[in-house]
Amino acid sequence: MPLSGMTGFGRAEGAAGDWSWSVEARSVNGRNLDLRFRGPQGFDGLERGAREAAQARFQRGQLTVGVQAKRAESGAAVKVNLEVLERYLAMGAPYLADGRAAAPALDGLLALRGVIEADAGADDPEALVEIEKAMLASIGQALDGMAEMRRTEGASLRIVLDGLIDRIASLAAEAARLAAEQPQAIKERFARRLAELIGEAASEDRIVQEAAVMAVKADVREELDRLNAHLDAARGLLAQDGGVGRKLDFLTQEFMREANTLCSKAAIGGLTAVGLDLKAVIEQFREQVQNVE
């Protein structure tokens, strides 16, 4: 699948028999795949089915799936829970006995929580199984809608990431150009410093020898080579199918490692400035990568 983000929303509705329902699925960024599920009582297989459906579609993200279901009143048998009703009456008896409360009305008693309940025994188990299957199909539709939105985000992210990679590559090329100027700059700086210390011009051989040692320490070609290799790897990942967010996140750390070393080795102001620009663009890249599945 193409590059995908981790922010999305999907909704689906369905109905079967006396039941109707709606499903909403949301996702935000997450290091791993984490699903939170809320569903109606009596349909215990929904959560397991939702997890399996999410795992088949996604690799990362914090997902929330909620199913709200209701049953038509005409199709649901109800009954009075006498045990609960007697408990309420027993609790109120002392208040009635000493005149602190009036006798309750029937409609008031029936409105108390738990007194009226659906008669689960009236449900056909086979019918409930079919209804649960239909609900699972709606969950799949909601997840598909969310996946499409995540892919749309991924297409936008791809444009941004490609642009940032091109910017990093451009800065790396500028760093290579400036790095070629470092040996001469180091030589001239060393010659001036040595003249200040000994009060006279040093021999050319000594200047060249000492400057060469310093230039080797300031050589950033290996860092730039590794940075360019990492850029090639990032481009390859962006062209792949499937979730590449974790790998891109690791590459970003390697980008920053090379940029930090480049800054520490920079012996001229221009190279330092380019190194700082590199770090800023890499940080922008890192922030965008956090949105990639």
C-alpha positions as CSV (number, residue, x, y, z in Angstrom):
1,M,0.0,0.0,0.0
2,P,1.2,3.6,-0.5
3,L,2.6,5.8,2.2
4,S,0.0,6.2,5.0
5,G,-0.5,8.7,7.8
6,M,-1.9,7.9,11.2
7,T,-4.8,10.4,11.5
8,G,-8.1,9.3,10.2
9,F,-11.9,8.9,10.8
10,G,-14.4,6.4,9.4
11,R,-18.1,5.9,10.0
12,A,-20.6,3.2,9.0
13,E,-24.2,2.3,9.8
14,G,-26.2,-0.9,9.6
15,A,-29.4,-2.6,10.6
16,A,-30.6,-6.2,10.9
17,G,-33.8,-7.6,12.4
18,D,-34.9,-5.3,15.2
19,W,-31.4,-3.9,15.7
20,S,-29.7,-0.8,14.2
21,W,-26.3,0.5,14.9
22,S,-23.6,3.0,13.9
23,V,-19.8,2.6,14.0
24,E,-17.2,5.3,14.4
25,A,-13.5,4.7,14.1
26,R,-10.8,7.2,14.8
27,S,-7.0,7.1,14.9
28,V,-4.1,9.4,15.9
29,N,-0.4,9.0,16.0
30,G,1.1,6.1,18.1
31,R,4.4,4.3,18.2
32,N,2.5,0.9,18.1
33,L,-0.9,-0.3,17.2
34,D,-3.2,0.2,20.1
35,L,-7.0,-0.3,19.9
36,R,-9.6,0.9,22.3
37,F,-13.1,-0.6,21.8
38,R,-16.6,0.3,23.1
39,G,-19.5,-1.8,22.1
40,P,-23.0,-2.9,23.2
41,Q,-23.6,-5.6,25.8
42,G,-24.4,-9.0,24.6
43,F,-22.1,-9.0,21.6
44,D,-19.0,-10.3,23.1
45,G,-17.3,-11.2,19.8
46,L,-17.2,-7.6,18.5
47,E,-14.1,-6.5,20.3
48,R,-12.0,-9.5,19.2
49,G,-13.3,-9.1,15.6
50,A,-12.5,-5.3,15.7
51,R,-8.9,-6.1,16.8
52,E,-8.4,-8.6,14.1
53,A,-9.8,-6.2,11.5
54,A,-7.5,-3.4,12.7
55,Q,-4.4,-5.6,12.7
56,A,-5.2,-6.7,9.1
57,R,-5.2,-3.0,8.0
58,F,-2.8,-1.0,10.2
59,Q,0.6,-1.3,11.7
60,R,0.7,1.8,13.9
61,G,-1.6,4.3,15.6
62,Q,-3.9,4.7,18.5
63,L,-7.3,3.6,17.3
64,T,-10.7,4.1,18.9
65,V,-13.7,2.1,17.7
66,G,-17.1,2.6,19.1
67,V,-20.3,0.8,18.3
68,Q,-23.7,2.2,19.4
69,A,-26.6,-0.1,18.9
70,K,-30.3,0.0,19.7
71,R,-33.2,-2.3,19.4
72,A,-36.7,-1.4,18.2
73,E,-39.0,-1.3,21.2
74,S,-41.6,-3.4,19.4
75,G,-39.1,-6.2,19.0
76,A,-37.6,-6.3,22.5
77,A,-39.5,-8.2,25.2
78,V,-39.2,-6.6,28.6
79,K,-39.8,-7.8,32.1
80,V,-39.9,-6.4,35.7
81,N,-36.9,-7.4,37.8
82,L,-38.7,-8.2,41.0
83,E,-35.5,-8.7,42.9
84,V,-34.4,-5.2,42.2
85,L,-37.8,-3.7,42.8
86,E,-38.1,-5.4,46.2
87,R,-34.7,-4.1,47.1
88,Y,-35.8,-0.5,46.3
89,L,-38.9,-1.0,48.4
90,A,-37.0,-2.4,51.3
91,M,-34.6,0.5,51.2
92,G,-37.5,3.0,51.3
93,A,-39.6,1.2,54.0
94,P,-38.0,3.0,57.0
95,Y,-38.7,6.4,55.4
96,L,-42.4,5.4,54.8
97,A,-42.7,4.1,58.3
98,D,-41.8,7.3,60.1
99,G,-43.6,9.5,57.6
100,R,-40.5,11.1,56.0
101,A,-41.6,10.0,52.5
102,A,-44.8,9.4,50.6
103,A,-45.7,6.0,49.1
104,P,-44.1,5.8,45.7
105,A,-46.2,5.8,42.5
106,L,-46.0,2.8,40.1
107,D,-44.6,4.9,37.3
108,G,-41.8,6.2,39.6
109,L,-40.9,2.6,40.7
110,L,-40.8,1.4,37.1
111,A,-38.5,4.3,36.1
112,L,-35.8,3.3,38.7
113,R,-32.6,1.8,37.2
114,G,-32.7,-1.9,36.7
115,V,-36.4,-2.4,37.4
116,I,-37.3,-2.7,33.7
117,E,-34.9,-4.8,31.6
118,A,-34.9,-6.5,28.3
119,D,-35.6,-10.1,28.4
120,A,-32.4,-11.7,27.0
121,G,-34.1,-15.0,27.1
122,A,-36.4,-13.9,24.3
123,D,-33.5,-13.4,21.8
124,D,-32.8,-16.1,19.2
125,P,-29.1,-17.0,19.7
126,E,-28.7,-17.8,16.0
127,A,-30.2,-14.4,15.1
128,L,-27.9,-12.6,17.4
129,V,-24.9,-14.3,15.8
130,E,-26.0,-13.1,12.4
131,I,-26.5,-9.6,13.8
132,E,-23.0,-9.6,15.3
133,K,-21.6,-10.6,11.9
134,A,-23.4,-7.7,10.3
135,M,-22.0,-5.4,13.0
136,L,-18.5,-6.7,12.3
137,A,-19.0,-5.9,8.6
138,S,-19.9,-2.4,9.5
139,I,-16.8,-2.1,11.7
140,G,-14.8,-3.2,8.6
141,Q,-16.4,-0.5,6.5
142,A,-15.6,2.1,9.1
143,L,-12.0,1.0,9.3
144,D,-11.8,1.0,5.5
145,G,-13.0,4.6,5.5
146,M,-10.4,5.5,8.1
147,A,-7.7,3.8,6.1
148,E,-8.6,5.8,3.1
149,M,-8.3,9.0,5.0
150,R,-4.9,7.9,6.4
151,R,-3.7,7.2,2.8
152,T,-4.8,10.7,1.8
153,E,-2.8,12.1,4.7
154,G,0.1,9.9,3.5
155,A,0.0,11.4,0.0
156,S,0.4,14.8,1.5
157,L,3.2,13.7,3.8
158,R,5.0,12.2,0.8
159,I,5.2,15.6,-0.9
160,V,6.5,17.2,2.2
161,L,9.0,14.5,3.0
162,D,10.3,14.5,-0.6
163,G,10.8,18.2,-0.4
164,L,12.7,18.0,2.9
165,I,14.9,15.2,1.5
166,D,15.8,17.3,-1.5
167,R,16.6,20.2,0.8
168,I,18.9,18.0,3.0
169,A,20.6,16.7,-0.2
170,S,21.1,20.3,-1.4
171,L,22.7,21.3,1.9
172,A,24.9,18.2,1.9
173,A,26.2,19.2,-1.6
174,E,26.9,22.8,-0.3
175,A,28.7,21.3,2.7
176,A,30.8,19.2,0.4
177,R,31.7,22.4,-1.6
178,L,32.7,24.3,1.5
179,A,34.5,21.4,3.0
180,A,36.9,21.5,0.1
181,E,37.9,25.0,1.2
182,Q,38.8,23.9,4.7
183,P,42.4,22.7,4.2
184,Q,43.5,26.0,2.7
185,A,41.7,28.0,5.4
186,I,43.2,25.8,8.1
187,K,46.7,26.3,6.6
188,E,46.3,30.1,6.5
189,R,44.9,30.3,10.0
190,F,47.7,28.1,11.4
191,A,50.4,30.2,9.7
192,R,49.0,33.4,11.2
193,R,48.7,31.8,14.6
194,L,52.2,30.4,14.5
195,A,53.6,33.7,13.4
196,E,51.8,35.4,16.4
197,L,53.3,32.9,18.8
198,I,56.9,32.8,17.6
199,G,57.1,36.4,16.3
200,E,58.2,35.4,12.8
201,A,57.1,33.5,9.8
202,A,57.3,29.7,10.1
203,S,58.8,27.5,7.4
204,E,56.4,26.4,4.7
205,D,57.2,22.7,5.4
206,R,56.2,23.0,9.0
207,I,53.0,24.9,8.2
208,V,52.0,22.3,5.6
209,Q,52.8,19.4,7.9
210,E,50.8,20.8,10.9
211,A,48.0,22.1,8.8
212,A,47.7,18.6,7.1
213,V,47.2,17.0,10.5
214,M,44.5,19.5,11.4
215,A,42.8,19.1,8.1
216,V,42.6,15.4,8.5
217,K,40.8,15.9,11.9
218,A,38.4,18.3,10.2
219,D,37.7,16.1,7.2
220,V,33.9,15.6,6.9
221,R,33.8,13.6,3.7
222,E,32.9,10.4,5.6
223,E,30.1,12.1,7.3
224,L,28.8,13.5,4.0
225,D,29.1,10.1,2.3
226,R,27.1,8.5,5.1
227,L,24.5,11.3,5.0
228,N,24.0,10.8,1.3
229,A,23.7,7.1,1.7
230,H,21.0,7.7,4.4
231,L,19.2,10.0,1.9
232,D,19.2,7.2,-0.7
233,A,17.8,4.8,1.9
234,A,15.1,7.3,2.9
235,R,14.0,7.7,-0.8
236,G,13.9,4.0,-1.1
237,L,11.7,3.6,1.9
238,L,9.3,6.3,0.7
239,A,8.9,4.3,-2.5
240,Q,8.1,1.1,-0.7
241,D,4.7,-0.3,0.2
242,G,3.7,-0.8,3.8
243,G,4.5,0.9,7.0
244,V,7.9,2.5,7.0
245,G,7.5,5.1,9.8
246,R,9.8,3.3,12.3
247,K,12.6,2.9,9.7
248,L,12.3,6.5,8.7
249,D,12.5,7.5,12.4
250,F,15.7,5.6,12.8
251,L,17.2,7.2,9.7
252,T,16.3,10.6,11.0
253,Q,18.5,9.8,14.1
254,E,21.4,8.9,11.7
255,F,20.8,12.1,9.8
256,M,21.2,14.2,12.9
257,R,24.2,12.2,14.1
258,E,26.1,13.1,10.9
259,A,25.0,16.7,11.0
260,N,26.2,17.1,14.6
261,T,29.6,15.6,13.7
262,L,29.8,17.9,10.7
263,C,29.2,21.0,12.9
264,S,31.8,19.8,15.4
265,K,34.4,19.4,12.6
266,A,33.6,22.6,10.8
267,A,36.7,24.9,10.7
268,I,35.1,27.7,8.7
269,G,32.0,29.8,9.4
270,G,30.2,28.9,6.2
271,L,30.4,25.2,6.9
272,T,29.1,25.7,10.4
273,A,26.2,27.7,9.1
274,V,25.3,24.9,6.6
275,G,25.6,22.3,9.4
276,L,23.1,24.3,11.5
277,D,20.7,24.6,8.5
278,L,21.0,20.9,8.1
279,K,20.1,20.2,11.7
280,A,17.0,22.5,11.4
281,V,15.8,20.8,8.2
282,I,16.4,17.3,9.7
283,E,14.4,18.3,12.7
284,Q,11.5,19.3,10.4
285,F,11.9,15.9,8.7
286,R,11.8,14.2,12.1
287,E,8.5,16.0,13.1
288,Q,6.8,14.9,9.8
289,V,8.0,11.3,10.1
290,Q,6.2,11.1,13.4
291,N,3.0,11.2,11.4
292,V,3.9,8.3,9.1
293,E,2.5,4.8,9.8
